[in-house]
Amino acid sequence: LLWTWFNPLRMLAAVPDIVAGDSVVSGTKITMQQPKITGFTKDSRPYQFTAKAAAQELTRPDLVELHDLNGKFQMRDSNTANVTSPSGTYNSKQEMLQLGQHTVVISSNGYHVVLDDALIDIRNATLTTERPVHVEMNEGQLDAQRMDILQSGAVIRFDGVKMTLKGDQFVPPQQGNKQQ
């Protein structure tokens, strides 16, 4: 009965979304190898994040530090976006993922995004960064001071934009075609 009362591992029951391979408890910190976070967004699109390693304070079971993070999630148009980041922090209670520097997002429809310090609300499928963002696409590139992705990717808002278009990819509207 005394072991049950003082058992620090009882707090691990509060983290049902995380599956880990090898785990080691040292003091008040648990380290995990190959943890995986999976689930569905509010509009039923699947996501999966894996990391090479993770660390969690037993006194703060809802926060998990992730290292060498790779993620995949389905976008609204059924394309896939892949996310890589050297580091991140997952809050299982709020379903928020804070990504560190040098995060790269590559979508299957040709966009390549590099950003720092992004916050992903996984459940609501939104992403916000208050730091500069660089986007490469077939038509050119875009640099902005900040970015919001809202409504499951249906709305992307940039502030402080500088855009360069490739001349051979840009097709101006035909003069004879009147749009109604």
N, C-alpha and C positions, 0 to 999 in steps of 0.2 A: 504494500500500500504506500509506503514512503517513496519507493521508486516511481510510482505513478504520479505522485504529487510533484516531485522534483525533476521528472523526466523532460529534458529540453526538446526531445524529438516529437513530443505531442503537438508542438506548434506546426510541424510539417503538414499536418492534416488540413491546414488552411490554404494549401497551394495545390488544388486538384488539377489545374490546367497544365502543369509542368511535369514532363516525364524525363528522367535522367538515367544515364548509364551508371558509371561508377561514381559513388558519392563518398566524401570523407568529411567527418565532423572534427573540427579542431577548435576548442574553446567554445565561443558562441557563434562560430561561422561554419557553414557547410559549403563545400565546393563540389561541383558536379561536372562530369565530363559528358559531352554530347547531349545537353538538354534540348528538349523540343517543346515548343508552344504551338498548339493547334486549336482551331475553332472556326466559328462562322461569324461574319459581320451581321449587323442588324437586318440587312436585306439578303441574308442567307448565302453570301459568297464565301468560299473557303479561304483560309489563310494558314500558313505554316511558317514558323521561325525556328531555326536551329542555330546552335552556337557550338564552338569547340569546347568552351568551358563557361562555367557560371559560378558566382559566389552569392551567398545569401546569409545575412545576419539572422540568427534564430530569434532575436528580439524584434525584428522587423520582417516577418514572414511574407508580407505582400510585395516586397521589393527584391528583385533579382538583378544582379550585375551580370551582363552578358559580354563575352569576348569572342571576336571573330564571328560575327553574326551574319547569317544568310537567311533571307526570307522570300516567300513567294505568296502572292495573293492575286485573286481573280479581280480584274477591273470590271466596271459596269458594262463595258462592251464585250465582255467575255475574253478579252486578251489577258495576258498574264504580265504582271510586273514583278521583277526580281530586285531584291534589296540586299546590298552588302554593306557592312559597317564594321570597323574595327572594334567598336564598343557600343553598348547600349544599356539602358536600365528599364526593366519591365515592371510595371505596377499592376499586379494581378487583380487587386480590388477595383481599381479604376479602369482597367484594361487599356492602359496608356503605355506607349513605348517611346522613350527618349533616346534618340540616336546621337552618336558622337560625331566627331569630325571625320571628313573624307568619306561620307556616306554616298553610295552610288545607287541610283535607281535606273534600271533598264527595263523598258516595256517591250513587249513582243511586237508592237506596232512601230518600232523604230526610234523611240525617244530615249536619250541617254542624259540623265540628270545627275549633277554632282552638287551636293549641299552639305552644310555643317549644322549640327545642333537642331535637327528636326524633331518635332513631337507628333507622333501618330496616335490618334484616338482610334484604336482598332475596331471597337464595337460600332462606331459611327462612320468609319472609313473616311476620316479626314486627316490631313497632314498640314502642319504649320511650321514655317521656319522664319525667324526674324533675322537670319543671316543671309549673306549673298548666295545666290543660286546660279548655276550655269546649266543651260539646256542645249544639247546638240540634237539636231533633227535633219532629215534629208534636205529640207528647204533652206537650212542655214543654222544660226545659233542665236540664243537669247541669253542675256545676262540681266539679272534683277537683284535688287537690294533685299527683297523678301518675297515669300510665296505662301499662298493658302490653296489647298485642294479641298473642295467642299462637295457636298451632295454626292458622295461615293465616286468622285472624279468627274462629275458632270460639269462642275465649275472649277476653273483654275484661275486664280487671281494673282497677278504680279504687281509689285510696286517698284518704281525706279528702274524702268526697263530700258535696255539698249539692245537692239536687234539688228542682226546682219543677215540679209537674204542672199542666197546664191542666185546670180543672174540667170543661169541656164535652167533653174528649177521654177522660176517665177513666170507665170503666164498671165498677162494682163487681160482684162475682159475685152471681148471683141466689140468694136465700135458699132457694128451693125446689129448686135444683140441688145435689145432693150429689155431690161429686167422689170418685171411688174411686181 
